[in-house]
Amino acid sequence: MLSVGVAMVVGLGLATGVAGAASARGDTGGQAAVAAADFWYLHSSYNRQAACEAAAQLYLWPSNPGGADDYECRSEGGRWNLWLGFLS
């Protein structure tokens, strides 16, 4: 049970870092969504950045009604992790 709590705290710290990194990208559309994103979710991991970005498109609104408002592909441990950002 303790590991679940630690994972949640670590996840919250990583999510904050994701929001900061996404804001620094300079994407005009992404900045507004990231600034307002209330929740970041680690969705999946890919071997290549291009694969991560292609997969993200499947989960974004408006292509996917009810989908994510923003995404970030982050290089971690030699793989690319797909983080999805949601507004409340």
N, C-alpha and C positions, 0 to 999 in steps of 0.2 A: 504494500500500500504506500509506503514511503517513496518508493521509486516512481510511482504515478504522480505524486505531489511534486517531486523534484523535476520530473519530465515536464509537468505543466509550467513550473516556474521557469525552467530553461527555455521552453517553447515560447513563453511570453517575452522573454528577453530577446530571443531570436526574431520574433515577429516585429518587435520594435526596431531592430536593426534592419529588417527587410524594408520597413516603411521608410526609414531614413535613406537607405540605399536607392530605393525606387524614386524618392524625391530628388535625389542628386542626379538622376539620369538626364534630366532636362527635357523629358517628353511633356509637352504642354498638356495633352489629355491625361496623362498618367499622374501628373502632379496634383490635380484637383481631386482625383479619386483617392490617391494615397493620403493626402492631407486629411480627408474625411473618413478613410477606411477605419472601421471600428474593430475588425477582426481579420487576422491573417491565418491561413490554414495551409500546412504543408501537405500537398496533395500527392506527389509522386516524385520519382527520381529517374534521370535519363543519362545515357552515356555521352550524348552530344548536346550542345546548346541549341542547335537547330531543331532537334527532336523535342526538346523542352518547350521551345517557343511555338512549334507547330501544335503540340498537344494543348497548350494554353488556349489557343484559339477556339478549341472545342468547348471550353468551359466559360467563356466570356459572354456577358450580356452585351448586346441584344441578340447575338446569334443563338444563345442558349437562354431562353426566358427563365428568370430566377437564378441565372448564373452569376459568376464572379464579376466584380466591378473593375478589378485590375489584377495584374499578375507580376511576378518577378521570378526570373530564372537565376539562381545563385549557384556559383561553383563552390562545392563543398566536398572535400575528400575525393577529388578526382571525378566526381559526377556532378550533374546539374539537377538541383532540386527545384521543383515547381511550387511556388507559394502563390496562393490565390487570396486576394483581398476583397472583403465584403463591407458594404455600408449597412448600417442598421436602419 
